[in-house]
Amino acid sequence: MNNLKLLLGPMRVPFLILTPACVVLGLGTAVWSSGSVNPVHVVVALIGAIAAHISVNSFNEYFDFKSGLDFKTQRTPFSGGSGTLPQNPGLARQALATAVVSVVVVCLVGVYFLAVRGLSLLPLGIAGVLVVILYTPWLAHNAFACLVAPGLGFGTLMVVGTHFALTGEYSRTAFIASFVPFFLVSDLLLLNQFPDVDADRSVGRKNYPVVIGRRASSVIYGAFLLLAFLSIVLGVALGVLPRASLLGLLALAGAVPAAVGAYRHADDMKRLAPIMGLNVLLNILTPILVAVGLFVG
């Protein structure tokens, strides 16, 4: 059992719950647009999405271990990696193998849907694989790319990709809906970078907390939270989302204290920890609430 726990460590299994929350939003847009979907395609799409999440997590664990970053971070329940490889250096190759095998699974799922839906899915698939592979070694060293890449992966690519895989077409509904996890997941990674500023700086990372500081980055965090919820309102105003999707606005009850808390406690990691936990809940709950609105709308 302990060996299994060590092998699963680089996957960061507890955080994989974010993936179904994003996939269910794509499922919601597909059901609202087409009325019905193939259950087999839903399962295959979910497998591909989870494999992508496992791959980017495992690559991140491997590269952060090799760069020495994992030995410098102060781990929290939400940031700093799993700690598996610093404590068990012999598992580094297994972590890399997990990342590679997982991205192969992503590619196989992509090939399946290319056969079913046609080549129109190819640009989205290529972009997704590139984000998975390049995030830690390249994208994390540019502040803007580091900010938007997580949102592109879990928002635009995952939601729109799921919708296309289930319906065979792109739609404004899926695109607008994808803005919700785009802004929220970008915020998730942004806030999780606050405790690691010194460690990230030491290995050449240039995320916004490193470049402009935590307090200024907390303003970006609050702006992205606002944009996530405005995206829901925009979708309803344009008629591409049903009014019931406004259920997602219920999460504002947590978003407001999260934004205020991030600004007030940007440099106090002890007080910031509960805000980071609330941030995780917002990332899971909000897309699900919007999806529920799509299912009943």
Steps between C-alpha positions, in 0.01 A plus 500: 500500500785739582667425164173577321472829689851595390427418137178702508669795673629679187151477348367718785185288509299721742521787250369294207144584610541828311491310169149349531371844604628648173393203287147511644476861384584389146245221540244758611554718193478193277173381656348849488601543136420157360259343748685169538852359490665160465586370851801313364638823358450668838707231671776510237517880517526486879781243480691725262451805720611319816803361316594853395474620861708208626760569233543870573517426876762227453709711262482782754615273782786362289631833369466674837696216659774514235531880527527480878187712551326231705779517758440874552122533513302513821224253426141580588192280443451690173847584370863394492449160337432167664847465656522143370818532294715698748425230755537216246747606227497152349143556380598781261510270198163352589355853522636583157368170363157577648503838327599352164255208515220737598567734209500198270153414636394858423624459143318166458176658622561784256551257212174326593303823483677607182373178344150559635469878453753593231811715477336817629594385850872478413607861581336476843668166567845621398464810716398285797799268470738795467362663815543173692860447389626859499336643812775435756819524289395798285168669575568538872796724416285768339260692724212538256530146360519360853184690591280398206628151414312321784177676401551411135559138591210447740270765355518563129658171392325265743149646486495578128680172427246300700214678324647428158574137587136451603329702225742519208482878483630816660253738662481842660333337800804284577740786427327746734451233768871416481583851622382396848771236561745703287503783754449280806775247427742774400420652839547164670860472383564870555402493867686173554819675386490748788677275758775406252624843385854465635536142384361575152729800462803287585441267203415770248122486502330826410140473608318814605559463877873490421494782243260753657460369854221330692289809576482612136435140394208486743339778294530278191350219706198712593456623142503145364243392759275785388548409133407136568160603634448772240550228239185326627302822484636571151398156379145547625480853359611374158252213515768232468453380858163429665385719787533200730877515454488807723508239777875541467470844655422332833874442529545875536431440868847345516666707228458835673672398827765318294585814303503719811701247698758454225561875491512548876717198573713486185822492703373299796515134400336376819190715446506438126471121541121498562455727197691248289264229619197715419652563158508126431131470592413786263678323215300183555162638601453781246533293178274234650232757586513642147478144362194430715341810352574368151351161581173648629493809278 
